[in-house]
Amino acid sequence: MSRRLAPVLLAVALTAACAITDTGPVPAGPAATALEGVTSRSATVHVYFSSALGLERVSRLYRGTDALHAALEALVQGPDAAERARGLVSFVPPGAPLPLVRIGPRGPVDVRLSFGWGIDRTAERQLVCTVADTVSTTTRTALGSVRVKIHRVDGSTGTRTCMP
């Protein structure tokens, strides 16, 4: 046997040893479908919760046309069970009234807090990042370029950008 023919015969022998036969089509269940609960009218918003590492961005599905309202509702509801299990918490007061938000053509996004919102700095950062993320997504601008002006209940104001 020639030296050139030996490797070819070895490859044929190894392939034949696999014993894979042609089985034809095998039933595998129903055809693939979309994720449960997701429809063509569903979209995603991002909400920021706190962890030992700082603020973390989580995704939430919503239905409707008002992404900002959906994001604020998700923020006020707080982390779900799976997020809490990962160590995420919220400093936003549970059930706090949704802040009033005005998005103008230029300048900062105005956010007016109502009674029920404390002055917790982490809660404010969560709010700023949630609002800025939603605005940057809908206007296709960089997250860090969205300025959010907070109008607190005590009359003080502060303009911030999202720095998770």
N, C-alpha and C positions, 0 to 999 in steps of 0.2 A: 504494500500500500504506500502510495506516495505521501510525502510530508504535507503537501497542499490539500490532499483529500481528507486527511485525518481530522482537522478542525471542523470541516463541513459535516462529516459523518457524526462527530461528537455532538454538534448542535442539533442535528436531526434526531439523534437518539434521546437527547435531553428534552426536546420539545414533545416527542412522542410519549415520554414518560409522564408528562403532566396529566394525561388521561382526561383532558377536557373535551367533552363531546358537545355536539350541537343539540341544544334542547328546544330551540324554537322559542316563540313568544311564551312568556310566563305571566299569568295574571298577577298584578301587583296592587290592586285596589283601585279606588276612584281616581280620576284625573286630579291634578293639582289645582287648588283654588287660591284665592287671595287670603290674607290673614283674617282670622275671625274678628269682626268688629270694624274692619277697615273697609270703607266704601270709597267710591270715586269722589265723594264729597268730603271725605275726611282730609284733614291737613295736620301738620305738626307745629306746635309752639314749644318754646324752650323756657323753662323756669329754673331759677337758681335757688338752691338750698345750701345750708351750711354743713360742713363736715370738719373733722379734725385737721384736714388739709387746706381748708378755706372754702370758698364758694364752689359748688359743683353744678354744672348745667345738666338738666334732665329733660327728656323729650316727653311731651304729652300729645295725644291725639285729640282732636276736637272736630266738631261738625259745625258748619256755619260760615259766615263771612267775616266775623269780627275777631281777628286773631288776638288783638290786644286785650279785649274783654275776656277771651278764653284763657289767655296767659295769666291775667290778674286773678281770675277765679281759681285757677290751679294753684297760684301762689298762696292765696288766702286759705285754700283747703289744706295745704301742707303736704309733706311727703306721704306717699302711700305705704302700705305695709312692707313691700319689697324694698323700697328706698330707705325706710326706717331700719330695716334689717341690715342694710349696707352702712348704717351709721349717719344717714342724712337727717338733719333736723331743720326746723324753721323757727326763726325769731320773730316772724310776723305774728301778731296776736290772732289766735284761731277765731274765725268768723268775723274778722275786722271788715268794716264796710269797704267796698272797692273805692280806690281813690279816683278822683276825676282827672282825666288826662286830656290835654289839648296839644295837638301836633300842628304847629304852624309851618308855613313854607320855609322859613329861615329861623335861625336861633334855636335855643334849647326847647326840648319837650317840657311843657309845664305839667307838673303832677301836684294836685292839691289833696293833701291828707285831711281826713275828717276825724272827729272824735272816735276813739277806739284804737287809733294808732299811737303807740308810744314814741319815745325818742331813741329807741334802741338802734345803735349804729349798724349792727349786722342786719337787722330787718330792713333798714334803709338801703344798704348795699344790695340785698336780695331784690328789693323793689327796683332800684336803679338798673341793675343788670337785666332783670326780666323785661322791663320796659324798653331799654336800649336794644336788647337782642331782638325783640319783636319789631321795633322800628327799623333797625338795620336790615332785617330780613325782608320786610315789606318794601323798603325804599332802595334796597340793594346798595347800601353804604357800609363802610367799615364799622364794626362794633365800637371801636375806640373813638370814632368821630362823632358819635351821638351824645350830645350833652343833655342831661336831665336836670331840670330845676325843680327842687322839692320845696313846696310851700307847706310848712308845718302848721299845726293848729295854733301854736303859740305866736304865730306871726313871723317867725324866723324863716329864712330861705337859705338854700345852698344849692350850688350847681355842681354836678358830679358827672363823671363818665364811668363806664363799667370797667373795673379792674379786678376780675375774680382772683 
